[in-house]
Amino acid sequence: MSHRNDDVNVLHVGELSQIDEIVTRASAHWNEGNFVLHRVETLADGIDRTRSGDIDIVLLALNLTDSRGLETFERFHEVIPWVPVVVLT
């Protein structure tokens, strides 16, 4: 899928939730392009997806099937420190 240069690629790492709807609604009010939402459910998949290089920001749930608590953020940030992360609790 191709995206415009001014699109913001958002990766939601976690279970399907209201976060997906909030990001979609926020995109309607963003004047500089669109929020393009991507979603995976595990930390391992989140790391792999972010390594692809096109993710601008990560919305990271702390309790995933393969990681729990603050360790989730620590593991993600250790591997990918350059991408901003919003921690979802």
C-alpha positions in Angstrom: 0.0 0.0 0.0 1.5 3.4 -0.9 1.0 6.5 1.2 1.5 10.2 0.7 4.6 11.7 2.1 2.7 13.7 4.6 0.8 10.7 6.0 1.5 9.7 9.6 1.9 5.9 10.0 0.7 4.9 13.4 1.3 1.3 14.7 -1.0 0.1 17.4 0.5 -2.8 19.2 -2.2 -4.5 21.2 -5.7 -6.0 21.0 -8.4 -4.3 18.9 -9.8 -1.5 21.0 -11.3 1.9 21.0 -7.8 3.3 20.2 -8.3 2.3 16.6 -11.5 4.3 16.3 -9.9 7.3 18.1 -7.0 7.4 15.6 -9.4 7.1 12.7 -11.5 10.0 14.0 -8.5 12.1 14.7 -7.3 11.6 11.2 -10.4 13.4 9.9 -9.2 16.6 11.8 -5.6 16.4 10.8 -4.8 19.0 8.1 -1.4 17.7 7.1 -2.3 14.4 5.6 -3.8 11.3 7.1 -3.2 9.0 10.0 -2.6 5.5 8.5 -3.3 2.9 11.2 -1.5 -0.4 11.3 -2.1 -3.0 14.0 -0.4 -6.0 15.4 -1.1 -7.9 18.6 2.3 -9.0 19.9 5.5 -7.3 20.9 7.5 -9.4 18.5 5.2 -8.5 15.6 5.4 -4.8 16.7 9.2 -4.8 16.7 9.2 -6.6 13.3 6.7 -4.2 11.8 8.5 -1.1 13.1 11.8 -2.3 11.8 10.3 -2.0 8.3 11.1 1.7 8.6 7.8 3.4 7.7 6.2 3.7 11.2 6.2 7.3 12.6 4.7 6.6 16.0 3.8 3.5 18.1 0.8 3.1 20.4 2.0 0.4 22.7 -0.2 -1.6 25.1 1.8 -2.9 28.1 0.0 -6.2 28.5 0.4 -8.3 25.5 0.4 -12.1 24.9 4.2 -12.2 24.7 5.1 -9.4 27.2 3.7 -7.8 30.4 4.1 -4.5 32.2 6.8 -2.0 31.9 9.1 -4.7 30.5 7.1 -4.4 27.3 8.2 -0.8 26.8 11.7 -1.5 27.9 12.1 -4.3 25.4 10.6 -2.3 22.6 12.7 0.8 23.3 15.9 -1.2 23.7 15.5 -2.5 20.1 13.9 0.6 18.5 14.9 3.7 20.4 14.3 6.2 17.5 10.5 5.8 17.1 8.3 7.8 19.5 6.1 5.5 21.7 2.8 6.3 23.5 2.2 3.8 26.3 -1.4 2.6 26.6 -2.4 1.5 30.1 
